[in-house]
Amino acid sequence: MAKELKDLTKRADNYSQWYNDLVIKADLAEQSAVRGCMVIKPYGYAIWEKMQQQLDRMFKETGHQNAYFPLLIPKSFLSREAEHVEGFAKECAVVTHHRLKNAPDGSGVVVDPDARLEEELIIRPTSETIIWNTYRNWINSYRDLPILVNQWANVMRWEMRTRMFLRTAEFLWQEGHTAHATREEAEEETVRMLNVYTEFAEKYMAVPVIKGVKTANERFAGALDTYTIEAMMQDGKALQSGTSHFLGQNFAKAFDVTFINKENKPEYVWASSWGVSTRLMGALIMTHSDDNGLVLPPHLAPIQVVIVPIYKNAEQLAAINDAVAPIMNKLKQLGISVKYDNAENRRPGFKFADYELKGIPVRLALGARDLENGTVELMRRDTLEKTTHSLEGIEEYVRDLLEEIQDNIYQKALRHRESMTRTVETYEEFKIEIEKGGFILAHWDGTTETEELVKAETKATIRCIPLDGDKTEGVCMVTGRPSKQRVIFARSY
């Protein structure tokens, strides 16, 4: 394990390679036999499950129910909403046949040319089309509204340049799709779910985010407005960490979804959609982790506490086992997930390095001398600080420490973001500052032409128009034309 840690690339040397190394060495995921697709390993999936479970609770608390819709979408469905198909056409994987057969020369299997589908099917890049075709059967009257549905699923977008968790051809996510009787309700829903994502990112992931609206150039294909939460990674790049879309009546019109309103008149339904994906795993890794491995926020760590015995013989191990049992029980009663690693096939030093690499928030080490003294050695992963504590009351101490660690890593990430956020007045100043990374607050004239020019010359995009903060008017840093407020530029993943 010491060699594995030694082989973990330092962030300062190559941040991208550090990330790739860490995903592999911490047993989160690995590349698969399918280009651009990953295998999420049990430990990585356990973290995703914690995210999923918490988000699912939050969705249900806001009145949403889970459902499931088909993986395959008729090609004609994607043609119905012009902006939508244009946005996803280049990323779609297409099913053309429904059967294989043995090759005549015995070399294996081939596609049966007689099994060509009458209409090709698209592996879902997102599910608006198939869901709104379904909603047409569910909605007749205002009494049928609102529909508040969420789907946990996989989707496929044929990405050319992939990186595990951050951008893969197939990924896991949730997608909410809601139907409403009024524009106001749909817009309220869109903002409500943005706030749910914000609470989850900050309270559970310990990742500070900025809420904002995407520009017309960056919004979701088929949406009237796209709201986003943007996070800052340690290398100064931005990561879009969740989006919520106000779809207006676009999909209702495309799929002829109408309802009889309270005035007994037909009207098109109003819609929202919103989603987060396994990209959040990438955000978690890149926001908190260090050159020793993962740093996990206690609220999402599959194992919050690990206990490692230090012993020389079976008699000492038996005594430690007896002492650990009530500690384990008490920690579990306090709602803390704990692992006792008394496996004899790995030395304590190996275990220490392994659990440090995997980001376990708190490690307790208990030896024969500790038993005599009634003490235990504790190490907190966020600071790597080791301290000695009395065994009496250790469970309550650990409970409180986990909350302290959760807050500490959030505050550390917040300080980093603040240190990487700067304001510029001129385009020349912008070009210098963007090379240093971070969020750059600058005035923009609101045109796509200026936005595209900045992107072409600096590789920076407008991450969002912030919902909070300074709304002071000014002049565009590029053109000198009027600007309603500063927007956030950054280079991104």
N, C-alpha and C positions, 0 to 999 in steps of 0.2 A: 504493500500500500504506500509505503514511503516513496517508492519509485513512481507509482501512479501520480502522487501529488507533485513530485519533482517534474514529471512529464506534462503537468497542466501548464499550458502556456500562460505567461503573465499578461494581465490586461494591458499593461503599458507597452508590451512588446508587440502584441497583435490581438486586438480586442475581438475581432471576428473569429480568430482561431481559438482564443480562450473560450468563447461561447460554445463553439462546436465541440471542443474537448470536454467541456463540463457536461454538456448534454449526454455525451457517451459515458464518461467516467463516473458520473453520479447515477448511472443506470436509469436515466429518464426515457431515452428513446434510441433507436438506431435506424439506419437506412434499411429499406426493404428491397426485394427483388423487382419491385415496380418503380420505374423512374419517377422521382419526385414525391414518392409516398414513403411514410415512415411507419415503423413499428413502435408504438408507445408501450414501454415496458411496465411491469407491475408497479414499480415505485413512482414512475412518472404518472401512470394512470391513477394511482391513489391520490396524488395531489390534484389532478383534474377532477376526480370524484368529489373531493372536498369543496372545490370551487362550484361544481355542478349542484351539489346538495344545498349549499348556502344560497346560490342564485335561485334555485327551484323554490326554496322556502320564501324568498323575497317576492318572486313572481306570484306565488299563490296567495301571499298576504295582500297583494294588490289586485286580487280577483281573477287571476288567469288560471286556465286549465291546460293540461297537456293533451296533445293529440298527435297523430302520426299520418303523414301523407306519402304518396309513392315516391320512390327514388327516381323513376323514369318519367319524363315529361314529353308528351307529343310535340314534335318539332313545330307544328303549326301554332301551338300556344305561345311560343316565344316570338312569333311574328306579329302578335296582336298589339303589343305595346312597343311602338317604334323605338323610343329611347332605350327601353329595357333590352331589346334584342341587340341594338347597336353596342350597348355597354358590355354585353357578355358573349357576343358571337365568337370572338377570337379565342375564348377560353373553354368552349364547350366540347365535351367528349360525346361522341355520337354512336349509338347502337344501331347497326344496319341489318343484322341477321339474327335469327333466333335458334340456329342449330349448327352443330359441327358434324362431320362424318369422317370415317377413316379414309386416309389418302389411298388412292388406288395402288400406289407403289409400296404401301406398307410403311411409309416413313413417319407416320404419326396421324394427327388429325388436321383437317382443313375446314374452312368455312364452306358450308353447303350452299352453292349458288342458288339452289331452288328454295332456300329458306329466307330470302330477302324480305324484309318487312315492307308492307305497303306504305307505311309512314315511319320514317326514322324516329327514334326516341333519344332524347337528350338526358344524360345523367345530370341531375339537378345541380346548377351552379348556385341557386337560391330558389325558393319555392313560391314566390308571389303568383306565378301563372297557374300552377296546378291548384293552389289553394283558392284563388279567386274564381276559378272555374267550379270548384266545389261549393264555395259560398253562394253561388247562384242558386243552388238547390236548397240551401239552408235559410235563405232570407226572402221573406215576402212582405212583411209588415214592420213598422217601427217597433212592434212588440218583440220582434226577433233580435233586436239590437240592444246593447252592443254585443258583439262576439269578441271574446278575449281569449285567444288561443296561442299557445306556445308549442314549439316542436323541438325536441332534442334529436339531432340527426347528424349524418355526415353529408358533405357536399363535395363536388369536384370542380376545380377550375384549373385548366391545363396550363399551369405556370411553367415558364421556361427556366427561370433561375430560382432554385428552391433552397430553403434553409429550414432545418427541423424546427417545428412549432411556429416559426415566424411566417413562413410562406411555403406551403406544400400543396401539391396537386389535389390531394384529398385531405380534408381536415374535419374535425369534429366541432360542432357549435350548437347554439340554440338560436332559433329564429321565431320571434313573436310576430303574429299577424292578426291585427284587430280591425273590426268593422264597426262603424258608428253612424248615427243618424244625422249628426251635425259636424260642420267643420271645426267648431270650437271643441267638441269632445275629442275629435281625432288629434287636434293640436295639443290639447291637454295631455292626452295619452302619450304622445311623442315626447313631451318634456318630462312627464312623470317617469318614463322608463330611462331617460337620460339620467335623471336623478338617482334612480335605483342603481344604475351602473356606477355612478360617481360614489355612492355610499359603499358599494361593494369594493371598488378599487381602493378607496382610502381606508375604510374600516377593517377590511379583511385582508386585502393584498398589501396594505401599507404602502400603496403607490399613490402619491399626490397627482391629481390630474387637473387639467384646465378644460372647462366646459365651453363649447362654442358652436357656431354654425359654419358649415362648409360653404365655400364659394360655389357659384353655379358650375364652374369648371370641375370641381372636386366632388360634387354631390352624387348620391346614388342614382344609377340609371333608372329613370321613371319616377323619381321623387320630386316634390316641389321644394322641400327643405330637408337637409340632412344635418342632424345635430351630432356632435362627436365629443368624446373625451380624449385628450391628448396627454401622453406621459413623456417624460424626459429620461432617456437612458444614460448610463454612466459615461458613455463615449460621446455624449452631446447630440445624439440623434433622437428625433421624435418617433414615437410609436403610437399610431392610432389604436386605441384600446377598447373601443366600443362605439357603435353608431345607432342612432334612432332616427327613423325617416318618417316625415309627413308626406304621404303619397297622394293627398287630395282625393280626387275621384278618377284618377287615371286608369287604375286597374279595374275599377267598377265599370267604367265606360268600355274598356277593352273587352271585358267578359260579360257585359250587359247585366250587371248586378244592380237591380233597383229594388226599392221598397215603397210601400204606400205609407206616406207620412200622416201625421195627426190631422192634417187638413184633407185627408183622403185623396192626395195627389201623388203620382209616381215621382220618385227622386232617386238619383244615383247615390250609392253608399260612399261614405268617407272612410279613409283607411290610414293605418300606420303599420310600419314593420320595424323591427329592431333586433340586433344580434351581437353576441360576442362569441369568440371562438377559442380554440386551443392556442391562438396567438397570445392569450393572457399568460400562458406558461412562459413564453419568451419574455414578456414584460416582467414577470416575477423574477426570472433568472437575472436579467440584465439590470434591473433596478437595485437589487440588494446584494448579489453574490460577490465574492472576493477571490483573491488568488489562492485561497485554501479550499474553495469549493462553493457549494450552495449556502445561502443564508435564507432560511425560510421564515416567514412570519408565523408566529405560533397559532394564529387563527386558522391557518391553512395547512400546517404541518401534519402529515399523517401520523407521525410519531412526535409528540411534543417533548417527551423526556425519555432518555435511555439510561439504564443503570447497568454499570459494568463492575463485576466483582474482581478483586485482586487477591489471589490466593496462591499458596504453595503446595497445598495437599488437599485431599478429599475432606478431611476433618474441618479445615478452615472454610472450604466451599459450603459445606453443609451448614455451618454456623451463619455464614453470610446469607445463604438461602433463607434460613429461618428469620433473619432480621429484615430481609427485603420484603417478605410476603405481606406483612401488615402495611408497609409503606406503599406497596403496589395497590393494595385494596383501598387505602385512603385516597391516593391520587385518583384512582378510577371513580371513587365516590364524589370527588370534586369535579368530575367531568374532564379529567386530563388523560390523554392517551399516552400510555407508558409501555416501554419494552424493557424486559430484563434479559440481558444477553449473557447467560452463563454457559454458552456453548464452549466445549473444550477443544474444538478444532482450530481456534484462532486465538492468538495471544492478545492481551489487553492493548498493547501498543497499536496493533493492526486495527482493532475495534475502534480505538480512539480516532485514528486517522480516517477510517471509513465513515464513521458517524459525523465527523467534522465535514468531510467531503459532501455528505448527503444533507447537511444543513439542519440536523436535529437541534432545536433551540436550546435545550438544557441537557447536560450530561452529568450524571452522578457516578462517582467512583467510590467503592466501598471495600476496604481491605480489613485484615485481621486486626491491625493496630487501630484502625478507625473504630472497630467494634469495641475494643478495650476503652477507647477514649470517648465513645458515644458521639463520634463526629462523622462527617462525610465530606468528600471533596466535590465541589460543584464547578462546572465550567459553562459559561453562557456563550453561545455561538456568535452572537452579534459583535461582541468585543473581544472574545477569546480570553476573557479574564477568569482566572481560577481563584476560588475562595474556599475556606473551610467553614462548615456550619455544624451546629448541634443537630443530632438526629431528631431531637425532640422539636416538634413543630415544623419539620422540614417540608411537610406536604403543603402547609399554608404559605410558607415562604416561597416555594416553587410556583404555586398558583399566582401569587402577586408578582413574582419575577417575570412570568410569562407575559403578563400584561405590560410590564415595564419594557420588556424586549420589543413587544409589538409596537409600542409608542416610540421607542428609541429608533427603530429602523425606519419608521415613517418620518420622524423628524429629521433623520439623517438624509433621507431621500428628498425631503422638502428643502432642506438647506442647500443640497446639491442643485436642485432645480432653480432656486432663487439665485444661486451664484452663476448659473448658466443662462440667466434671463437678462437681456440688455435692450436698451432703447437707442435707436439711431434716427438721425434726421435726414441724412443724405445717402444717395445710392453708393457713392464712393466709400463712405463709412460702412455701409451695409456689406459691401464686397469684402472688406477687411474682417469685419466681425463674424460673418458667416463661416469663414475658414476656421474659426476657433470652435465652431459648434454651438449648440444651445438654441434657445428661443430668442428670436430677434423681433422686437416690437417696432413696427414701422407703419407709416401712413401709406395707403394704396388708393388709387383713384377709382377702384371698383370695376375696371375693365379686364376682360379676359386677355386682351392683347398685352397689357402690362404684366399680368400674371405669368403669361407664357414667356415673355421676354426674360423676366427674372429667373424663371426655371431653366431656360435654355442657357443663360449666361452664368448661373451660379449653382444649379442643381438644387436650389431651395424651392419649396412649395409653400403656399399659404396653408398652414395646418388648420386654422380656424379664425373666424371673427369672434373674439371672446364675448361671452354673455355677461361676464362681470368685469369690473375694472374700469379703466379710464375711457370715457366716451368723448374726450375732447376732440374737436374737429381740427383739421390741419391741411397740409398739402402733400400730395403724393411724392415720395422720395425720388421717383423716377421721372415723372412727367411734370410735376409742379401743379397739377390740377387739384381741385378740392377733394378732400378726403373726410369722410364722416367720423372715422375713428381709426385707431391703430389696429392692425391685424398681426397675427403671429406667423412669422416665417421660420422654417427650419429645414434642414435636410432630414430625411426620414428613412425608415425601413419599409 
